[in-house]
Amino acid sequence: MFLSLLLLLQAAPVETAQPAPEKPREKVVCRRIAETGSLIGGKRVCMTPADWQQQERDARDSIDRFHQSSVAPGK
């Protein structure tokens, strides 16, 4: 019985797991962000170029909204 089990296991094809192909990593750009009120403080922030562009667009949109809301009506 034991011998037949070993023969079955030996005859069974062995499937090796193929690792999934990895996606190419996006380039990461790191910048030092100054901390307000500190000359030596700050932190390092790392993001993809697309993330940096999105953050810059968001900042410009916030500034534009601020300017539009601070304009006195009628002037």
Secondary structure as a PSIPRED ss2 file (coil, helix, strand):
# PSIPRED VFORMAT (PSIPRED V4.0)

   1 M C   1.000  0.000  0.000
   2 F H   0.000  1.000  0.000
   3 L H   0.000  1.000  0.000
   4 S H   0.000  1.000  0.000
   5 L H   0.000  1.000  0.000
   6 L H   0.000  1.000  0.000
   7 L H   0.000  1.000  0.000
   8 L H   0.000  1.000  0.000
   9 L H   0.000  1.000  0.000
  10 Q H   0.000  1.000  0.000
  11 A H   0.000  1.000  0.000
  12 A C   1.000  0.000  0.000
  13 P C   1.000  0.000  0.000
  14 V C   1.000  0.000  0.000
  15 E C   1.000  0.000  0.000
  16 T C   1.000  0.000  0.000
  17 A C   1.000  0.000  0.000
  18 Q C   1.000  0.000  0.000
  19 P C   1.000  0.000  0.000
  20 A C   1.000  0.000  0.000
  21 P C   1.000  0.000  0.000
  22 E C   1.000  0.000  0.000
  23 K C   1.000  0.000  0.000
  24 P C   1.000  0.000  0.000
  25 R C   1.000  0.000  0.000
  26 E C   1.000  0.000  0.000
  27 K C   1.000  0.000  0.000
  28 V C   1.000  0.000  0.000
  29 V E   0.000  0.000  1.000
  30 C E   0.000  0.000  1.000
  31 R E   0.000  0.000  1.000
  32 R E   0.000  0.000  1.000
  33 I E   0.000  0.000  1.000
  34 A E   0.000  0.000  1.000
  35 E C   1.000  0.000  0.000
  36 T C   1.000  0.000  0.000
  37 G C   1.000  0.000  0.000
  38 S C   1.000  0.000  0.000
  39 L C   1.000  0.000  0.000
  40 I C   1.000  0.000  0.000
  41 G C   1.000  0.000  0.000
  42 G E   0.000  0.000  1.000
  43 K E   0.000  0.000  1.000
  44 R E   0.000  0.000  1.000
  45 V E   0.000  0.000  1.000
  46 C E   0.000  0.000  1.000
  47 M E   0.000  0.000  1.000
  48 T C   1.000  0.000  0.000
  49 P H   0.000  1.000  0.000
  50 A H   0.000  1.000  0.000
  51 D H   0.000  1.000  0.000
  52 W H   0.000  1.000  0.000
  53 Q H   0.000  1.000  0.000
  54 Q H   0.000  1.000  0.000
  55 Q H   0.000  1.000  0.000
  56 E H   0.000  1.000  0.000
  57 R H   0.000  1.000  0.000
  58 D H   0.000  1.000  0.000
  59 A H   0.000  1.000  0.000
  60 R H   0.000  1.000  0.000
  61 D H   0.000  1.000  0.000
  62 S H   0.000  1.000  0.000
  63 I H   0.000  1.000  0.000
  64 D H   0.000  1.000  0.000
  65 R H   0.000  1.000  0.000
  66 F H   0.000  1.000  0.000
  67 H H   0.000  1.000  0.000
  68 Q H   0.000  1.000  0.000
  69 S H   0.000  1.000  0.000
  70 S H   0.000  1.000  0.000
  71 V C   1.000  0.000  0.000
  72 A C   1.000  0.000  0.000
  73 P C   1.000  0.000  0.000
  74 G C   1.000  0.000  0.000
  75 K C   1.000  0.000  0.000
